[in-house]
Amino acid sequence: MTGSVAAMIPMTFDGAGGLRLAADGRGPSGARPVLLLHGGGQTRHSWGGTATALAARGWRSITVDLRGHGDSEWSPEGDYQLVRFAEDIDAVAGALPERPFLIGASLGGLTSMLLAGELNPGVAAGIVLVDIIPEMESSGAMRISEFMTAKSRDGFASLEEVAEAVAAYNPHRPRPGDLTGLRKNVRERDGRWYWHWDPAFGGGGEGISPHEVTDTDRLHRAIDRIVADGVPLMLVRGRVSDLVSAEGAERFCRRFPSVEFVDVSDAGHMVAGDRNDAFTDAVVDFLSRVG
């Protein structure tokens, strides 16, 4: 693989209303595109290992910071409805030379559902949902919300405090000795560290939240449409996830029998971060067969 193919190229896209979205591209520019959409409160950097592996196998992987996250612009109106995320990614997909595959974790997966199953059916060549289904466990959703809002306003005094918060949320994951990687998920202001997302998204009060995530009927209808359109669909679950239970995944697969299912051992909700090797292998296998 040449250096130009291996390189990570910074990119920008115009989302809904011209909102600027930051992205990174890897792999041959003319290859089949794969859009990787992170979860709420994360950034495009959460996909580094998978995006690099896809590029090495000849795909054009594009990791995108969703609106209000990472280096993408914040919504001036604090509008973080799920449909706005879907409109943004619809604009990104429209700027690509051919239909992309969508890999969406949590919020990114919900965005993929609404985009391909309601806003613009046929936009995706295939979809991977990463530890997300319409029928989520309320206790897991509450735990995520509490983690995101706990320090969204006051921030942290040090990167060590950030690491402690992450370790408390992910007790099954080894704590990194080098905290440099955390800098991609936080921003420094006036000597304190803040999560790299708009507080209006994380329940700041003045924002418009992605309320559609609780409308299971609407999301199930979106999946119905995706499946009816013959779009290849795979669900990847973390086996110790507290958001997608084993029973919930079983009901989902029973309702949509054409959906492929992979249960990744020793992984929680953050599947790609917990077991990137197993997750990437599953994604590569799926894309190689359906792409």
C-alpha positions in Angstrom: 0.0 0.0 0.0 1.4 3.3 -1.0 1.9 6.2 1.5 -0.9 8.2 -0.2 -3.3 5.4 0.3 -2.3 4.8 3.9 -2.4 8.5 4.8 -5.2 10.1 6.8 -6.6 13.1 4.9 -8.5 15.8 6.8 -11.9 16.5 5.1 -14.8 18.8 5.6 -18.5 18.5 4.5 -21.4 20.8 4.6 -24.2 19.3 6.7 -27.8 20.5 6.9 -28.0 24.3 6.7 -24.4 24.5 5.8 -23.1 23.4 9.2 -19.5 22.4 8.8 -18.6 18.8 9.6 -15.1 17.6 10.2 -14.0 14.3 8.9 -10.9 12.1 8.0 -10.6 10.0 4.9 -8.4 7.0 4.5 -7.9 4.6 1.6 -8.1 4.9 -2.1 -10.1 8.0 -3.1 -12.0 6.1 -5.8 -12.8 3.0 -3.6 -16.2 2.1 -2.2 -16.9 4.6 0.6 -17.7 3.5 4.2 -19.0 6.2 6.5 -18.2 5.6 10.2 -20.6 7.4 12.6 -19.6 7.6 16.3 -21.8 7.5 19.3 -23.1 10.4 21.4 -20.3 12.2 23.2 -17.6 10.6 21.1 -15.6 11.8 18.1 -14.4 10.5 14.8 -11.2 9.3 16.5 -13.0 6.5 18.2 -12.9 4.6 14.8 -9.1 4.9 14.2 -8.2 1.2 14.3 -11.2 0.1 12.2 -10.9 2.9 9.7 -7.3 2.1 9.1 -8.0 -1.6 8.7 -10.7 -0.9 6.1 -8.4 1.4 4.2 -5.7 -1.3 4.2 -8.2 -3.7 2.6 -9.1 -1.3 -0.2 -12.1 0.6 1.1 -12.5 4.4 1.4 -13.2 4.8 5.1 -14.5 8.2 6.2 -14.9 9.0 9.8 -17.1 12.0 10.6 -17.6 14.1 13.7 -21.3 14.5 14.1 -22.7 18.0 14.7 -21.8 19.4 18.0 -19.0 16.9 18.5 -15.3 16.9 18.1 -14.2 19.5 15.5 -17.5 19.8 13.8 -19.5 23.0 14.3 -22.1 23.3 17.1 -25.6 24.0 16.0 -26.3 27.7 16.6 -29.9 26.8 17.7 -28.7 23.9 19.8 -30.7 21.6 17.5 -29.7 18.1 18.1 -32.8 16.2 17.0 -32.0 12.9 15.5 -33.5 14.0 12.2 -30.9 16.8 12.0 -28.0 14.3 12.4 -29.7 12.3 9.6 -29.9 15.3 7.4 -26.3 16.0 8.0 -25.2 12.6 7.0 -27.5 12.6 4.0 -25.6 15.7 2.8 -22.3 13.9 3.3 -23.5 10.8 1.4 -24.7 13.0 -1.4 -21.2 14.5 -1.8 -19.7 11.0 -2.4 -19.3 9.4 -5.8 -21.4 6.4 -4.9 -23.7 5.0 -2.2 -21.8 4.5 1.0 -22.0 1.8 3.6 -22.9 3.1 7.0 -21.4 1.9 10.3 -23.1 3.6 13.2 -22.4 3.2 16.9 -25.2 4.1 19.3 -26.2 7.7 18.2 -24.6 7.0 14.8 -26.6 3.8 14.4 -29.9 5.6 15.3 -28.9 8.3 12.8 -28.4 5.5 10.2 -31.8 4.0 10.9 -33.6 7.3 10.5 -31.6 8.3 7.4 -31.9 5.0 5.4 -35.3 4.0 6.7 -37.2 7.3 6.6 -35.4 10.4 5.3 -33.8 8.9 2.2 -34.4 5.2 1.6 -31.8 3.7 -0.7 -29.1 6.1 0.4 -27.0 3.3 2.0 -25.4 0.2 0.3 -25.4 -1.6 3.6 -25.6 -0.8 7.3 -23.8 -2.0 10.5 -25.5 -1.1 13.7 -23.1 -1.1 16.6 -24.7 -2.0 19.9 -27.9 -0.2 19.2 -31.5 -1.3 18.5 -34.8 0.6 18.8 -35.7 -1.2 22.0 -32.9 -0.1 24.4 -32.6 -0.9 28.0 -33.7 2.1 30.1 -31.1 1.5 32.8 -28.2 1.5 30.3 -29.6 4.6 28.6 -29.8 6.4 31.9 -26.2 5.4 32.8 -25.0 6.9 29.6 -27.0 10.1 30.2 -25.6 10.4 33.7 -22.1 9.9 32.5 -22.4 12.6 29.8 -24.1 15.2 32.0 -22.1 14.8 35.2 -19.2 17.0 34.2 -20.5 18.7 31.0 -20.7 22.1 32.6 -17.9 22.2 35.2 -15.3 20.1 33.4 -12.3 18.4 35.0 -9.2 19.8 36.7 -6.9 17.4 34.9 -6.6 14.6 32.4 -6.2 12.3 35.3 -9.7 13.2 36.4 -11.0 12.5 32.9 -9.3 9.1 33.0 -10.9 8.3 36.4 -14.4 9.2 35.0 -13.9 7.0 31.9 -12.5 4.1 34.1 -15.6 4.3 36.3 -17.9 4.1 33.3 -15.9 1.3 31.7 -14.6 -0.8 34.6 -14.1 -3.9 32.4 -11.6 -2.0 30.2 -7.9 -1.7 31.2 -7.1 1.9 32.1 -4.4 3.3 29.7 -1.1 4.3 31.2 -0.7 7.0 28.6 -3.4 9.7 28.8 -2.4 11.4 25.5 -5.2 9.7 23.6 -7.8 11.4 25.9 -6.9 14.8 24.5 -8.9 13.9 21.4 -12.0 13.6 23.4 -11.7 16.8 25.5 -10.9 20.5 25.0 -8.9 22.7 27.3 -10.3 26.1 28.4 -9.0 28.3 31.3 -7.0 25.5 32.8 -9.9 23.0 32.9 -10.8 20.1 30.6 -14.2 19.7 29.0 -15.8 17.0 26.9 -15.4 17.7 23.2 -19.1 18.2 22.5 -21.7 20.9 22.8 -23.3 20.9 26.3 -26.6 21.6 24.7 -26.5 18.1 23.2 -25.8 16.4 26.4 -28.8 17.7 28.3 -27.7 21.2 28.8 -31.3 22.4 29.0 -31.4 25.0 26.2 -30.8 22.5 23.4 -33.2 20.4 21.4 -32.3 16.8 22.2 -32.6 13.7 19.9 -36.0 12.9 21.4 -36.7 10.4 18.6 -34.4 7.9 20.3 -37.3 7.0 22.6 -39.8 6.5 19.7 -39.4 2.7 19.3 -42.3 2.4 16.9 -40.8 5.0 14.5 -37.4 3.4 14.7 -38.9 -0.1 14.0 -40.7 1.3 11.0 -37.4 2.7 9.8 -35.8 -0.8 10.1 -38.9 -2.3 8.4 -38.2 0.0 5.4 -34.5 -0.7 5.3 -35.1 -4.5 5.3 -37.9 -4.2 2.7 -35.5 -2.3 0.5 -33.1 -5.3 0.6 -30.3 -3.3 2.3 -27.8 -5.6 4.0 -27.9 -5.1 7.7 -25.8 -6.4 10.5 -26.1 -5.9 14.3 -22.9 -6.1 16.3 -23.5 -6.3 20.1 -21.1 -6.1 23.0 -21.9 -9.2 25.1 -21.7 -7.3 28.4 -23.6 -4.3 27.0 -26.1 -2.7 29.4 -27.9 -0.9 26.6 -28.7 -3.8 24.3 -29.6 -6.9 26.3 -29.3 -10.5 25.0 -33.1 -10.7 25.1 -33.5 -7.4 23.2 -31.1 -8.5 20.5 -32.9 -11.8 20.2 -36.3 -10.1 19.8 -34.7 -7.7 17.2 -33.3 -10.6 15.2 -36.6 -12.5 15.5 -38.5 -9.5 14.2 -36.0 -9.0 11.4 -34.7 -12.4 10.5 -32.6 -11.2 7.5 -30.4 -9.2 9.9 -27.0 -10.7 10.5 -25.9 -10.8 14.2 -22.5 -10.8 15.9 -22.1 -11.0 19.7 -18.6 -9.8 20.7 -17.3 -11.3 23.9 -15.6 -9.2 26.6 -17.1 -6.0 25.0 -19.6 -3.6 26.5 -21.5 -0.8 24.7 -18.2 0.7 23.3 -17.7 -2.4 21.2 -15.1 -1.0 18.8 -13.0 0.4 21.7 -13.3 -2.7 23.9 -12.5 -5.4 21.3 -11.4 -3.6 18.1 -9.8 -6.7 16.7 -13.0 -8.8 16.8 -15.2 -5.9 15.8 -13.1 -5.0 12.8 -13.0 -8.7 11.7 -16.8 -8.9 11.8 -17.1 -5.6 9.8 -14.6 -6.6 7.2 -16.2 -10.0 6.7 -19.6 -8.4 6.3 -18.5 -5.7 3.9 -16.5 -8.2 1.9 -19.6 -10.4 1.4 -22.2 -7.8 0.7 -20.1 -5.1 -1.0 
